Amino acid sequence: MLRTSRTLAVCIGIMVMPGMGCASQTMLPPSLVNAEQFNALADGHWLALEKNALRLLAADGRELASLAMRADHLDSRPTSGGALALVFDDTRQQPVLIDIDLKLGRLSVGGVLPEPAFSLESQCLYRDAQQLEHAFLIGEDGQAEQWLLSGPAPRLLRKLALPPLAESCRVDDALHTLFIEEEGIGTWAYALHGEGVPRRELVSRLASPHLTAVSTAFPIVEPQTQTEPVARRGDAADDPAIWIHPVNPAQSLILATNKKQGLLSYDLAGKTRQLLEVGRVNNVDIRQRVRLNGRTVDLALATQRDERALALFEIDANGTMHDVARIATDLDEIYGTCLYQPPSGGLEVFANDKDGRFVQYRIEWRDNAYVSVPERRFSVASQPEGCVADDRAGRLFIGEEDHGIWALPANAQAEPAALQMVLPVGPRLVADVEGLALYYGARASYLIASSQGDNSYVVLDALPPFNYRGAFRIGINAMAGIDAVSETDGLEVTALNLGGVYGEGMLVVQDGFNRLPDAPQNFKLVAWKDIARALGLQ
């Protein structure tokens, strides 16, 4: 669509500056001579904002409809049969949405946003990769808000800090880039992929930005549920695991770490079930029905960073967690961990250090206490964290954050130097490489990895040659009021039928930025059937 105003504009994907506009690229009807701002619509129609009215004009300049208002900051997007416009009503001091029906030649107020808590200097619309509508409201002092317009009603998605003295804004939907004109400085380009802190670049006044010159399209799935936020702000939520109820899978639980507080459990509706305040626990993993010296128990294990130890928890038949043991390690900065059940039985754990070292321990039950026996040591060149053991195939996958995913035999007697590169960091896997999990399907099994650098999730065959099956992003569920997911650390997946939408299993991911509105971090739950459909998986 050709969008024109007397401020910053984006014309057919090309950046133009104040004073240039898009008018030079098309013939303007004489009826626009008094317009303070105008947008070109479909089939030659025009939307003109004058001093006291918003007018819809036909291609020949005839007025088809008008709304009496004193307004400013016009922007629009095409819709089926018409357009959606956004103006700022100077009388109400509120952003107003206008529905435009081109077939009937009609303008009508479609909704009103609350009065901003700051003096509004500019506003603009954005249509994201899910085709959801957003509005950016920008104040002269740099305060800004992003509103989600799609769904039952407009809702605040997040607050932003943008340049002070912002004179105008526009979004290039194809590049997912917000352009801000800062007085005396120039034009900033902000990348809008994800919900984290947007990267920005100062771009030439007459050139398109380099920041988002190439936009990778990912299938988008929506989260079905989200957990309650953790009780600490900042980078707190980290890694989930899934405990399967022994009788009723719909009563299964999500265990998750708050690395500033302790270990939590949530039900499948996202409600907090239990909190154990055990300090800075990082990664967590679970194995159920573990047999140790005649005992059968469900066990969860997490790294306890302050104690440089492994924290062990028993889980009873009702899902209640019990803090039962600390197992000392010689790792200086213990970081990630994962569990492994060998075919011969028992339980083993892989723990890593930020310097690249791994230690493989065997967990035993002796004299009414848990003890560990070191079995193997190996290392990678730089910082690892995420890992997952394939109990069926006897294989360990590890994530080296800046380099890629490695595979090696999980057997402690195997040669540890036989690391095989599964997928290097590159176009398909963008650092940091974070959470890893395995989906054991009836017809195929998959390795899922968090590609943190581009807010996506990579799916590979879990068996050699580890074929790439695609990648996806987790977007906004506008109807349920659940935000998208960005900068995921840990994740977990199960193929078991947990009931309802999770009949083919469920993926749980940490969300680095919990929005809609801003809140401490949490975890999102995604139905596997939606992922399988998006990527054409078996």
ZIQUI-V61499 format. One record per pair of residues at least 12 apart in sequence whose ideal C-beta (glycine too) atoms are under 7 Angstrom apart, sorted by the first residue. I is the first residue (numbers start at 1). J is the second residue. Records with the same first field share a line. If there is no record, write none. Layout:
BEGIN
I = J / J
END
This chain:
BEGIN
1 = 78
2 = 22 / 25 / 26 / 40
3 = 22 / 39 / 40 / 75 / 76
4 = 21 / 22 / 23 / 38 / 39 / 40
5 = 21 / 37 / 74
6 = 21 / 36 / 37
7 = 167 / 168
8 = 168 / 169 / 170 / 179 / 181
9 = 21 / 22 / 170
10 = 170 / 172 / 179
11 = 25
13 = 172 / 174
14 = 208
15 = 179 / 207 / 208
17 = 205 / 206
18 = 168 / 181
26 = 40
29 = 46 / 57 / 61
30 = 61
31 = 57 / 61
32 = 46 / 48
34 = 50
35 = 48 / 49 / 50
36 = 49 / 50 / 51
37 = 49 / 74
39 = 74 / 76
41 = 76 / 83 / 100 / 102
42 = 78 / 102
43 = 59 / 102
44 = 59
45 = 57 / 58 / 59 / 102
47 = 76 / 85 / 100
49 = 71 / 74 / 87
52 = 68 / 70
53 = 66 / 67 / 68 / 69
54 = 66 / 67 / 69 / 71 / 87 / 98 / 107
56 = 100 / 105 / 107
64 = 105
65 = 105 / 106 / 107
66 = 107
67 = 107
69 = 89
70 = 90 / 91
71 = 87 / 88 / 89 / 90
72 = 87 / 88 / 90
73 = 87 / 88 / 122 / 123
74 = 87
75 = 124 / 125
76 = 125
77 = 125 / 127 / 133
81 = 101 / 102 / 103
82 = 99 / 100 / 101 / 102
83 = 100
84 = 97 / 99 / 133
85 = 98 / 100
86 = 123 / 125 / 135
88 = 120 / 123
93 = 115
94 = 112 / 113 / 114 / 115
95 = 113 / 123 / 135 / 137
96 = 109 / 112
97 = 110 / 111 / 149
98 = 110
111 = 154
113 = 135 / 147 / 154
116 = 137 / 139 / 145
118 = 139 / 141 / 143
119 = 139 / 140
120 = 137 / 139
121 = 138 / 139 / 140 / 166 / 167
122 = 138 / 166 / 167 / 168 / 169
123 = 135 / 136 / 137 / 138
124 = 136 / 169 / 170 / 171
125 = 171
126 = 171 / 173 / 192
127 = 173
129 = 176 / 220
130 = 220 / 475 / 476
132 = 148 / 150 / 476 / 478
133 = 149 / 150
134 = 146 / 147 / 148 / 149 / 157
135 = 147 / 149
136 = 169 / 178
138 = 162 / 166 / 169
140 = 164 / 165 / 166
141 = 164
142 = 161 / 162 / 163 / 164
144 = 159 / 160 / 162
145 = 159 / 160
146 = 158 / 160
148 = 476 / 478 / 516
150 = 478
151 = 478 / 479
152 = 479
155 = 481 / 516
156 = 517
157 = 483 / 515 / 516
158 = 195 / 515 / 518
159 = 518
162 = 180
163 = 180 / 182 / 185 / 188
165 = 182 / 183
166 = 180 / 181 / 182
167 = 181 / 183
168 = 181
174 = 215
175 = 212 / 215
176 = 191 / 192 / 193 / 212 / 215
177 = 189 / 190 / 191 / 192 / 209 / 211 / 212
178 = 190 / 192
186 = 202 / 205
187 = 203 / 205
188 = 200 / 202
189 = 201 / 203 / 209 / 211
191 = 211 / 212
193 = 455
194 = 455 / 486 / 487
195 = 483 / 484 / 486 / 513 / 515
196 = 486 / 487 / 512 / 513
199 = 211
216 = 454
218 = 456 / 471 / 472 / 473
219 = 472 / 534 / 535
220 = 472 / 473 / 475
221 = 472 / 474 / 526 / 530 / 531 / 534
222 = 475 / 477 / 530
223 = 474 / 477 / 482 / 524 / 525 / 526
224 = 501 / 525 / 526 / 527
225 = 268 / 269 / 270 / 525
226 = 270 / 482 / 522 / 523 / 524 / 525
227 = 254 / 266 / 270 / 522 / 523
228 = 270 / 271 / 272 / 522
229 = 514 / 519 / 520 / 521 / 522
230 = 258 / 520 / 521 / 522
231 = 258 / 261
232 = 258 / 260 / 261 / 520
233 = 520
236 = 258 / 259 / 260 / 520 / 521
237 = 256 / 258 / 510 / 521 / 522 / 523
238 = 257 / 259 / 282 / 283 / 489 / 490 / 510
239 = 256 / 257 / 282 / 283 / 284 / 435 / 489 / 490 / 510
240 = 254 / 255 / 256 / 490 / 491 / 492 / 508 / 510 / 523
241 = 255 / 284 / 285 / 286 / 300 / 492
242 = 254 / 286 / 492 / 494 / 508
243 = 255 / 286 / 298 / 315 / 319
244 = 288 / 496
245 = 319
246 = 317
249 = 496 / 497 / 498 / 499
250 = 268 / 498 / 499
252 = 268 / 498
253 = 265 / 266 / 267 / 273 / 319
254 = 266 / 508 / 523
255 = 284 / 286 / 300
256 = 523
257 = 281 / 282 / 283 / 284 / 302
259 = 280 / 281 / 282
260 = 280
261 = 277
262 = 275 / 276 / 277 / 278 / 279 / 281
263 = 276 / 278 / 281 / 284 / 302 / 313 / 321
265 = 319 / 321
268 = 498
270 = 525
273 = 319
274 = 320 / 321
276 = 321 / 323
278 = 304 / 311 / 323
279 = 304 / 306
280 = 304 / 305 / 306
281 = 302 / 303 / 304 / 311
282 = 302 / 303 / 305 / 335 / 336
283 = 302 / 303 / 336 / 337 / 490
284 = 300 / 302
285 = 301 / 337 / 338 / 339
286 = 300
287 = 299 / 339 / 341 / 347
290 = 341 / 347
291 = 345
292 = 346 / 347 / 364 / 365
293 = 364 / 365
295 = 365
297 = 314
298 = 314 / 315
299 = 312 / 313 / 314 / 347
300 = 313 / 315 / 321
301 = 337 / 339 / 349
302 = 337
303 = 334 / 335 / 336 / 337 / 351
304 = 326
305 = 334
307 = 326
308 = 329 / 331 / 334
309 = 326 / 327 / 328 / 329
310 = 327 / 329 / 337 / 349 / 351
311 = 326
312 = 324 / 325 / 327 / 370
324 = 370
325 = 370
327 = 370 / 372
329 = 351 / 359
331 = 351 / 353 / 357 / 359
332 = 353
333 = 353 / 354
334 = 351 / 353
335 = 352 / 353 / 354 / 385
336 = 352 / 384 / 385 / 386 / 387
337 = 349 / 350 / 351
338 = 350 / 387 / 388 / 389
339 = 389
340 = 389 / 391 / 410
341 = 391
346 = 362
347 = 363
348 = 360 / 361 / 362 / 363 / 412
349 = 361 / 363
350 = 387 / 389 / 396
352 = 384 / 385 / 387
354 = 383
356 = 379 / 380 / 381 / 382 / 383 / 384
357 = 377 / 379
358 = 377 / 378 / 379
359 = 374 / 377
360 = 375 / 376 / 412
361 = 373 / 374 / 375
362 = 375
375 = 412
376 = 412 / 416
378 = 416
380 = 398 / 400 / 406
382 = 400 / 402 / 403
383 = 401
384 = 398 / 399 / 400 / 401
385 = 399 / 401 / 434
386 = 399 / 433 / 434 / 435 / 436 / 490
387 = 399 / 436
388 = 436 / 437 / 438
389 = 410
390 = 438 / 462
393 = 463
394 = 409 / 410 / 411
395 = 407 / 409 / 410
396 = 408 / 410
397 = 422 / 436 / 447
399 = 433 / 434 / 436 / 449
400 = 433
401 = 431 / 432 / 433
402 = 425 / 431 / 432
403 = 424 / 425
404 = 421 / 423 / 424 / 425 / 429 / 433
405 = 422 / 423 / 433 / 449
406 = 419 / 420 / 421 / 422
407 = 420 / 422
408 = 420
422 = 460 / 466
423 = 458 / 460 / 466
428 = 458 / 468 / 471
429 = 449 / 451 / 458
430 = 451 / 453 / 454
431 = 453
432 = 452 / 453
433 = 449
434 = 450 / 452 / 488 / 489 / 490
435 = 450 / 488 / 489 / 490 / 491
436 = 449
437 = 491 / 492 / 493
438 = 462
439 = 493 / 495 / 505 / 528
440 = 495
441 = 495 / 538
443 = 538
444 = 461 / 538
445 = 462 / 463
446 = 459 / 460 / 461 / 462 / 469 / 537
447 = 460 / 462
448 = 491 / 493 / 507
450 = 488 / 491
451 = 471
452 = 487 / 488
455 = 473 / 486 / 487
456 = 471 / 472 / 473
457 = 471 / 472
458 = 471
459 = 471 / 535
469 = 535 / 537
470 = 535
472 = 531 / 534 / 535
474 = 509 / 524 / 526
481 = 516
482 = 516 / 524
483 = 514 / 515 / 516
485 = 509 / 511 / 524
486 = 511 / 512 / 513
487 = 512 / 513
488 = 509 / 510 / 511 / 512
489 = 510 / 512
490 = 510
491 = 507 / 508 / 509 / 510
492 = 508
493 = 505 / 507
494 = 506
495 = 528
501 = 527
502 = 527
503 = 529
504 = 528 / 529 / 532
505 = 528
506 = 525 / 526 / 527 / 528
507 = 526 / 528 / 531
508 = 523 / 525
509 = 523 / 524
510 = 523
511 = 523 / 524
END
